């Protein structure tokens, strides 16, 4: 079986053609600069193919067409015809309170995604464009929507309700939703496979340019660090994370900025980028800067690790203990220095990592806790695309 996984952004579109059974990736790539000029990055690792082509992409429709054309290209493709693609799975950011699981895309599903645009104004319109482009170019092909928020719908009210007047919850559904749900769900399932049981208290740290933590018990989300939108939680590449709302009011009033302008600052000009004095939002650059004596880069890393550590401690308290701590995503999978700094100070919870194992764990699944650690600590590479492909397989056939 071959499933095409699509992740459409406002001006980009990531894709993978993969086998949901084995996880084999036949081809993958990225369409970028959609709406400007258009560029296709395409890889077929089994053939050693890596190419970049400038292709006009005024809309997502042209991007989807470019993807399908390269997939069936006799020299650089991996299928003879589009008919060999069995179905399409789409990452959709926000499902609101409407979706607690993935669903087959029909008119009702698309309308529900539209209804959630106020909750996901940057991503949901792009996700819809990707869906509608596939419908037009691949009519009749089964399509499935996999929501970033769905995994977190098991949170109890004490975790997802904000302490604001009822009218804003009842009328506007303003509450904690959480994101990276497909990644957190993958890790939850993988931990179950590793231990052969579900009744484990797990904290998963999805750490990258965007970061979130999730408290998991019995395979279900109990709490998560992102909120109504993906701005809340720990400091990220360019996102501020948790900030007193009075800061927003102060900047608006003193500098005559609108709320939207300040939120743009909080989303795109803050985080470790701001703490490092504008050096970089890339943690590798920050580590290099800190080694060279840049105090601001060192502060950015220290602040990030400190906030992640706080969330781990808080979620261990929420769960009533901790059995497994997992690290995933770009920084979580590859940042041994950051993992060590985060775990330093969690010894009271029973967390103790093995320095040699931690140093060896880079982009591969590995248990990095010491033999006498009361909490098992793992590095587990996430695979959101595989989750999307498997949901698509299960729902479409």
Secondary structure, 3 states (H helix, E strand, C coil): CCEEEEEECCCEEEEEEECCCCCCEEEEEEEECCCCCCEEEEEEHHHCEEEEEECCCCCHHHHHHHHHHHHCCCCCCCCCCHHHCCEEEEEECCCCCCCCCCEECCHHHHHHHHHCCCCCCCCHHHHHHHHHHHHHHCCCCEEEEEECCHHHHHCCHHHHCCCCCHHHHHHHCCCCCCCCHHHHHHHHHHHHHHHCCCCCEEEEEECCCCCEEEEEECCEEEEECCCCCCCCCCCCCCCCCCCCHHHHHHHHHHHCCCHHHHHHHHHHCCHHHHHCCCCCCCHHHHHHHHHCCCHHHHHHHHHHHHHHHHHHHHHHHHHCCCCEEEEEHHHHHHCHHHHHHHHCCCHHHCECECHHHHHHCCCCCEECECCCCCEEEEECCCCHHHHHHHHHHHHHC
